[in-house]
Amino acid sequence: MLVSEYTIPGVHVCDHLVDVPLDWKNPDGASIKVFAREVCDPARKQEKLPVLLFLQGGPGGKSPRPVGGGPSWLGEALKNCRVVLLDQRGTGKSTRIESATMAAFADGNAGADYLSHFRADSIIADCEHLRKSVFGGARWETLGQSYGGFLTLTYLSQAPEGLAACYVTGGLAGLSATADDVYRRTYPRVAAKNREYYQRYPADRDRIARIAERIAADDVRLPDGDRLTVRRLQTIGIDFGMAPGYENVHWLVDEAFSDPEETRFSDAFLASVMSLTSYDGNPMFAVLQESIYGQGKGATGWAAERIRSEFAEFGEESRPLYLTGEMMYPWMFEEIRSLRPFRDAVEALARHDGFEPLYDPARLASSEIPVAAAVYFDDMYVDAELSLATARDVGNIKTWVTNEFEHDGVRQSATVFTRLRQMVRDRGGPLG
């Protein structure tokens, strides 16, 4: 259903909202709503253009809003495509899941059962429904950033007939990698980023140590009332894998104290830490982080927490203090106000041992859909070695391995998207 249509500078917008089943295996049961924003060049709004579906990273991230031209790739895509910006179910305007949602469930198991319908298989079923019911049913192209690449592999496994070509940036998942496998590879990469950070900003070794010691000694409260702990401080390292991440952290800690004697944290520092480590805007990112690796038998069982014990350098007492990355820990659902309502459901998800497979190795191996993937050699979040192993197991895929960009390369430079498109064109272009 088209709910609104309007033009803003440089972009014509059509907003769509459709009903889909909560559980695609039970289409006559409860339903939710999925939102998609269709954008195109205003001068070409009457033309029949190829459609490009953007699969946002995450999990639990809404699509970018077209503000100030949007991310770098969007302007390039709008030269000859209609672009569909999907709010994946549970995010943005697609039956958003937040703390109030969880209050409706009797217990954690009921909450976990609901959340289990917001994984990649359900998202791709939503995409196919949109393609057929709203966008005419022709094959479309996809651009998958980060988790969007995971979704691409599910799409290729589940409904390749809907795809004309796929572009993936920093998002080729290990097809059989468990959560344990992923985090065992991730911690060393995060440690390397910490070493590089402290080489760039050597004075921050002592500065961050002093911040940690003050936090450990005092009852430091964030503006929302949460207590700031050392382990919560460490989670600001999640930014290390993005292009400006080192600078963002450095300038944050540079003004941590309000006085020369360093006896009082600045209001700006506390507000920034609260914003960086809270999940009011995207709780699903924390809630579903480990379940995206759940396939078949075996619970994820708080893998990031368990595997962390194998890497002593990430201890709260270690110096220099190492900051952590894209890991979610059980204590976060106790200490962080916006995540507390999800605690019981996330505990149940961590124990769940019957996740259905998200990828079909045989179907992927025989795939004829042209795929071009950027693999960032130094990617902190998605292991390059696992990505290249996956590329060897997927038919008709070409990779571009580079250390020129960090994980957010497609947002930083249009070069990434244009190169991937050219890689597909060089092999005959998208399927008709």
C-alpha positions, 0 to 999 in steps of 0.5 A, spaced: 500 500 500 502 506 498 502 511 504 505 517 501 508 520 495 513 526 495 519 530 492 525 532 496 531 536 493 534 531 488 529 525 490 522 523 489 519 518 494 514 513 495 513 510 502 510 503 502 507 499 508 504 492 507 502 487 511 506 480 512 505 474 516 509 474 523 510 467 521 511 465 514 510 458 515 503 460 518 500 465 513 493 465 516 496 467 523 498 474 526 501 479 522 505 485 522 507 491 517 513 492 513 515 498 511 519 500 504 521 507 502 522 507 494 526 513 492 528 515 485 531 521 481 525 526 480 526 527 473 525 520 472 520 518 476 515 516 470 520 511 467 521 504 468 528 503 471 531 497 474 530 496 482 535 496 487 533 493 494 538 495 499 539 490 505 541 494 511 547 492 516 545 490 523 542 486 525 536 490 527 538 496 523 533 500 519 535 503 512 538 510 511 534 516 510 535 520 504 538 526 508 543 531 504 543 526 499 544 520 503 550 515 503 555 515 497 552 509 494 545 512 493 547 518 489 550 513 484 545 508 484 539 513 483 543 515 476 539 509 473 535 505 478 529 506 483 532 504 490 528 500 495 530 502 502 527 497 506 526 497 514 527 490 516 521 487 520 522 490 527 526 496 525 524 503 523 517 503 521 516 496 520 512 493 526 518 496 531 520 492 537 522 496 543 522 495 550 514 496 550 513 490 546 516 485 550 512 487 556 506 483 552 509 477 553 508 472 559 515 470 560 522 469 556 520 463 552 514 467 549 518 473 548 524 469 544 519 465 540 516 472 537 523 474 536 525 468 532 521 470 527 525 476 525 531 473 523 534 472 516 529 467 513 523 471 515 526 478 512 527 475 505 520 472 505 518 479 506 523 482 501 519 477 496 512 479 498 514 486 496 518 484 490 511 481 487 506 485 490 509 492 490 514 492 485 511 488 479 515 481 480 521 482 476 527 480 478 531 486 482 538 487 484 540 487 491 546 491 495 547 488 502 552 491 507 555 487 512 549 483 515 545 485 509 551 480 505 548 475 510 541 476 508 544 476 501 546 469 502 539 467 505 536 470 499 540 466 494 539 460 498 531 461 499 529 465 492 534 466 487 529 467 482 527 474 485 534 476 483 538 479 477 545 481 481 547 482 488 553 486 490 555 485 497 560 489 501 563 486 508 558 481 509 560 474 506 558 470 512 561 463 514 556 458 511 557 453 517 561 458 522 558 457 529 558 463 534 564 460 537 568 460 531 566 467 529 568 470 536 574 466 536 576 469 530 574 476 532 577 477 538 584 477 535 582 482 530 579 487 535 586 486 539 590 488 533 585 494 532 587 496 539 594 496 538 593 500 532 589 505 536 594 506 542 600 506 536 596 512 533 594 515 540 600 513 545 598 518 550 591 515 551 594 508 554 594 512 560 588 517 559 584 511 558 587 507 564 585 513 569 578 513 566 577 506 568 580 507 575 576 513 576 570 509 574 572 502 578 573 507 584 566 511 584 559 510 583 559 514 576 552 515 573 550 516 566 545 521 565 539 516 564 541 513 571 545 507 569 551 506 572 557 506 568 562 500 569 569 499 566 566 493 562 561 498 559 566 503 557 570 498 554 564 497 549 565 503 545 571 500 542 565 497 537 567 503 533 574 501 531 572 498 525 569 504 522 573 509 518 573 514 523 573 510 529 579 511 532 578 519 532 571 518 535 574 514 541 580 519 541 576 525 541 571 522 546 576 520 551 580 527 550 575 531 554 573 526 559 575 530 565 572 537 567 578 539 571 585 539 570 586 534 577 581 529 573 577 529 579 570 530 575 568 527 569 565 532 564 557 532 562 559 531 555 563 525 556 558 522 560 552 524 555 556 521 549 558 514 553 551 514 554 549 515 547 554 510 544 553 504 549 545 505 549 540 501 544 534 506 545 534 507 537 536 499 535 535 494 541 534 489 536 542 490 534 544 487 541 538 482 542 539 478 535 547 479 535 548 472 536 542 469 533 544 470 526 550 465 527 544 460 530 543 454 525 541 447 526 543 444 533 547 447 538 545 453 542 549 460 541 550 460 549 553 467 550 559 465 545 562 472 546 562 472 553 565 465 553 570 466 548 572 472 551 575 468 557 580 465 552 583 472 551 586 475 557 588 482 554 580 484 554 580 483 562 577 489 566 584 490 570 589 489 564 593 495 562 593 498 557 585 497 557 583 493 551 576 496 548 571 490 545 568 490 539 561 487 536 560 483 542 554 482 546 554 480 553 549 477 558 551 483 563 548 488 558 541 486 559 542 487 566 546 494 566 543 498 560 536 501 561 534 500 554 536 492 554 533 490 561 526 489 558 529 484 553 533 480 558 529 474 559 527 473 552 535 474 550 536 468 555 531 464 552 534 465 545 541 464 547 539 457 550 535 455 544 538 449 540 533 448 534 535 454 529 533 453 522 539 453 517 539 460 513 543 457 508 543 452 502 550 450 500 548 446 494 543 451 492 549 456 493 554 452 489 550 451 483 547 459 483 548 462 477 546 469 479 552 474 478 555 476 485 560 481 486 563 482 493 568 487 496 572 483 502 575 488 506 582 485 508 582 488 515 575 488 517 574 488 524 567 485 524 567 480 518 572 475 518 576 476 511 578 468 511 571 466 512 568 470 507 573 468 502 572 461 504 564 462 502 566 465 496 569 459 493 563 455 495 558 460 492 557 459 484 558 465 479 561 470 485 567 474 484 571 478 490 575 484 490 579 484 496 582 490 499 585 494 505 583 501 502 577 501 506 574 499 513 567 496 514 563 502 512 567 503 505 561 503 501 558 509 506 565 512 505 566 512 498 562 511 491 568 507 488 566 501 492 559 500 489 561 503 482 566 498 482 562 492 484 557 494 479 562 494 473 565 487 476 558 484 474 557 488 468 564 485 465 561 478 466 554 480 462 550 484 467 544 483 471 540 477 469 533 479 465 
